[in-house]
Each structure stands twice: as structure tokens, then as C-alpha cells.
Amino acid sequence: MEKNKHIGLRIDEETHAGLKELAEYEGRSINGEILYLIRQAVREYQGKIGGGYKRSDF
């Protein structure tokens, strides 16, 4: 069985408030919103790498 990894994240109050508002708007928990945003960024990165970009382009 695959286990989830734990990451501690420290963010300022303003960012936390904005993230909470965004998560509520999207109908997700804060944790769910963070996972969604990370997965979206990873897919975008992988698409660029697969699309002819090199790691040095980032």
C-alpha cells in the first residue's frame, strides 16, 4: 500500500487567508487545494519538458 508523504509548510497569514478563500470557493479543503495546485504545476512542467523544453529553461 502506498503511503502519502508529509510536508510541513509555513506560510504568512495573508497567503493562508487567500488560500482558504480560494479553497472554499473551489469546494476543497486547504490541503486539497494545495494538492490540486501542486499537481497542476507538475503537469504543466512535465508538458513543457515533453514539449521540447530543457530543464535549464526553467
Rosetta blueprint (number, residue, H / E / L):
1 M L
2 E L
3 K L
4 N L
5 K L
6 H L
7 I L
8 G L
9 L L
10 R L
11 I L
12 D L
13 E H
14 E H
15 T H
16 H H
17 A H
18 G H
19 L H
20 K H
21 E H
22 L H
23 A H
24 E H
25 Y H
26 E H
27 G L
28 R L
29 S L
30 I H
31 N H
32 G H
33 E H
34 I H
35 L H
36 Y H
37 L H
38 I H
39 R H
40 Q H
41 A H
42 V H
43 R H
44 E H
45 Y H
46 Q H
47 G H
48 K H
49 I H
50 G H
51 G L
52 G L
53 Y L
54 K L
55 R H
56 S H
57 D H
58 F L
